Amino acid sequence: MIDLIKAFSIEQILLFIVMLALGVKGLIDFIDWVKSKNSDRFKKDYRNIKKSKDLEDRQKTVEEKLELYHKYADTLDRRMNDITETMNENFRIINAALMHDIKQWIIDQHSYYMEEGWISIVQLDMIEARYKDYVALGGNSIIPTLMKELRELPKHK
């Protein structure tokens, strides 16, 4: 100790003691701060709170994704409805065109066989099949009358 006093001045020793005291106090304050920040991490309540918070976060994420999926499903539903409406309109147009084609074909067949004055059973059967399609498509007009006349024609020359 005498050697210490000889090696350093009183002011240096006092300064060293004050610095040591401040360092120890700072270390103690730091340890207290760390303890206060981490004390709840070791309690059961903290773990339960953390689990609950995690579950809430996950539920919120799921709800957000579910909302996005609902929006996407609504968009797809609208697109499908648009496509269905377009297809239905196209089928209506095609059916109307087909019905008019069958009608014209039956009128042509009627004209031809009325001029001939007879019709074979095979030809009449083929016209009857097309007539059934015509009726199924919704056609009516004058064609039933023409079919009646064709049925009344003789089946031989």
C-alpha positions in Angstrom: 0.0 0.0 0.0 2.9 2.3 0.8 4.3 1.6 -2.7 0.9 2.5 -4.1 0.9 5.8 -2.4 4.4 6.5 -3.5 3.6 5.6 -7.1 0.4 7.7 -7.4 -0.6 11.0 -6.1 -3.5 11.5 -3.7 -5.5 13.1 -6.4 -5.0 10.1 -8.8 -5.9 7.7 -6.0 -9.1 9.6 -5.2 -9.9 9.9 -8.9 -9.5 6.1 -9.3 -11.8 5.5 -6.2 -14.5 7.8 -7.6 -14.2 6.2 -11.1 -14.4 2.8 -9.5 -17.5 3.8 -7.5 -19.1 5.3 -10.6 -18.4 2.1 -12.6 -19.8 -0.1 -9.8 -22.9 2.1 -9.6 -23.3 2.0 -13.4 -22.9 -1.8 -13.4 -25.6 -2.1 -10.7 -27.9 0.2 -12.5 -27.4 -1.9 -15.7 -28.1 -5.1 -13.9 -31.3 -3.7 -12.4 -32.4 -2.4 -15.8 -31.9 -5.9 -17.4 -33.7 -7.6 -14.5 -36.7 -5.2 -14.9 -36.9 -5.7 -18.7 -36.6 -9.5 -18.5 -38.4 -10.3 -15.3 -41.8 -11.0 -16.9 -40.3 -13.3 -19.4 -39.7 -15.9 -16.7 -43.2 -15.7 -15.3 -46.1 -18.0 -16.5 -48.3 -15.0 -17.1 -45.9 -13.6 -19.6 -45.9 -16.9 -21.5 -49.7 -17.0 -21.5 -49.9 -13.4 -22.6 -47.4 -14.1 -25.4 -49.4 -17.2 -26.6 -52.6 -15.2 -26.5 -50.9 -12.4 -28.5 -49.5 -14.8 -31.0 -53.0 -16.4 -31.5 -54.6 -13.0 -32.0 -52.0 -12.1 -34.6 -52.6 -15.4 -36.4 -56.3 -15.0 -36.3 -56.0 -11.5 -37.7 -53.8 -12.8 -40.5 -56.3 -15.6 -41.3 -59.2 -13.1 -41.3 -57.3 -10.8 -43.7 -56.5 -13.7 -46.0 -60.1 -14.9 -45.8 -61.4 -11.5 -46.8 -59.0 -11.5 -49.8 -60.2 -14.9 -50.8 -63.9 -13.8 -50.5 -63.1 -10.8 -52.8 -61.3 -13.1 -55.2 -64.3 -15.5 -55.1 -66.7 -12.7 -55.8 -64.6 -11.6 -58.7 -64.6 -15.1 -60.1 -68.3 -15.4 -59.5 -69.0 -12.2 -61.5 -66.7 -13.4 -64.3 -68.4 -16.8 -64.4 -71.9 -15.1 -64.5 -70.7 -12.9 -67.4 -69.4 -15.9 -69.3 -72.6 -17.9 -68.6 -74.7 -15.0 -69.8 -72.6 -14.8 -73.0 -72.8 -18.5 -73.6 -76.6 -18.6 -73.0 -77.0 -15.7 -75.5 -74.8 -17.6 -78.0 -76.8 -20.8 -77.5 -80.1 -18.9 -78.0 -78.8 -17.4 -81.3 -77.4 -20.8 -82.4 -80.7 -22.5 -81.5 -82.7 -19.9 -83.4 -80.5 -20.2 -86.4 -80.8 -24.0 -86.3 -84.5 -23.8 -86.0 -84.7 -21.5 -89.0 -82.5 -23.9 -91.0 -84.6 -26.9 -90.1 -87.8 -24.9 -91.0 -86.4 -23.9 -94.4 -85.3 -27.5 -95.0 -88.7 -28.9 -94.2 -90.3 -26.3 -96.4 -88.0 -27.3 -99.3 -88.7 -31.0 -98.7 -92.5 -30.2 -98.6 -92.3 -28.3 -101.9 -90.3 -31.1 -103.6 -92.5 -34.0 -102.4 -95.7 -32.2 -103.1 -94.6 -31.7 -106.7 -93.6 -35.4 -106.9 -97.0 -36.4 -105.5 -95.6 -39.1 -103.3 -93.0 -39.7 -100.5 -91.1 -42.8 -99.4 -91.4 -44.0 -95.9 -87.7 -43.5 -95.4 -87.8 -39.9 -96.6 -90.8 -39.2 -94.4 -89.1 -40.8 -91.4 -86.1 -38.6 -92.0 -88.3 -35.4 -92.2 -90.2 -36.5 -89.0 -86.9 -36.8 -87.1 -85.9 -33.3 -88.2 -89.4 -32.0 -87.3 -89.0 -33.4 -83.8 -85.8 -31.4 -83.4 -87.6 -28.4 -84.8 -90.4 -28.7 -82.2 -87.8 -29.3 -79.4 -86.1 -26.0 -80.3 -89.4 -24.2 -79.9 -90.5 -24.0 -83.5 -94.2 -24.1 -84.4 -95.4 -21.6 -87.2 -96.7 -23.3 -90.4 -94.5 -26.4 -90.2 -97.1 -28.7 -88.4 -99.5 -28.0 -91.3 -96.8 -28.9 -93.9 -96.0 -32.1 -91.9 -99.7 -33.1 -92.0 -99.7 -32.7 -95.8 -96.5 -34.8 -96.1 -97.9 -37.5 -94.0 -101.0 -37.7 -96.2 -99.0 -38.2 -99.4 -99.0 -41.7 -100.9 -96.0 -43.8 -100.0 -95.6 -45.2 -103.5 -95.2 -43.7 -107.0 
